Structure formats: structure tokens, C-alpha cells
Amino acid sequence: MTIQGVFYLIAVILLVLAALPITTRGISLGLLGAAFALLGYSWDTITGGTV
């Protein structure tokens, strides 16, 4: 599994957790999941991957 796949997997897990009725202090799981999804999407650009 590539690092992009890991980031997407973490994003999905965080977004599912954000949908559950649990409380977190100071951390928005939805925003954190969205950040991981964006990181996975832009990983090739960040690291200068192949075209």
C-alpha cells in the first residue's frame, strides 16, 4: 500500500469517527480527516512525483 493509500485510509477512519456521536476536546475529527484526504490527494505534487 502506498503512502497515499495510507493517508486516504486514515481520512476515511477519521471521517467515520466524526460522524459518530462522540465528543472530542479541542480536535475536530472531520477537519482532521479532510486534511488527511487533501494530503493524500496532493502527495504527488508535494513530493514531486512522476507526471
C-alpha positions in Angstrom: 0.0 0.0 0.0 1.4 3.4 -0.9 1.6 6.4 1.4 -1.3 7.9 -0.5 -3.4 4.9 0.3 -2.5 5.2 4.0 -3.5 8.8 4.1 -6.8 8.0 2.4 -7.4 5.2 4.9 -6.7 7.5 7.8 -9.0 10.1 6.3 -11.9 7.6 6.0 -11.5 6.4 9.5 -11.4 9.9 10.9 -14.5 11.0 8.9 -16.4 7.9 10.1 -15.4 8.7 13.7 -16.5 12.3 13.2 -20.0 11.1 12.2 -20.4 9.1 15.4 -21.9 10.9 18.5 -18.7 11.1 20.5 -17.2 14.2 22.0 -13.6 15.3 21.5 -12.0 18.2 23.2 -10.3 20.7 21.0 -10.0 18.4 18.0 -12.4 18.3 15.1 -12.1 14.8 13.6 -14.0 16.0 10.5 -11.4 18.7 9.8 -8.5 16.3 10.6 -10.0 13.7 8.2 -10.4 16.3 5.5 -6.8 17.4 6.0 -5.6 13.8 5.6 -7.7 13.4 2.4 -6.2 16.6 1.0 -2.7 15.4 1.9 -3.3 12.1 0.2 -4.7 13.8 -2.9 -1.8 16.2 -3.2 1.0 13.8 -2.2 2.4 13.5 -5.7 2.6 17.3 -6.0 4.2 17.7 -2.6 6.9 15.1 -3.2 7.4 15.9 -6.9 6.1 12.6 -8.1 6.0 11.4 -11.7 3.9 13.2 -14.2 
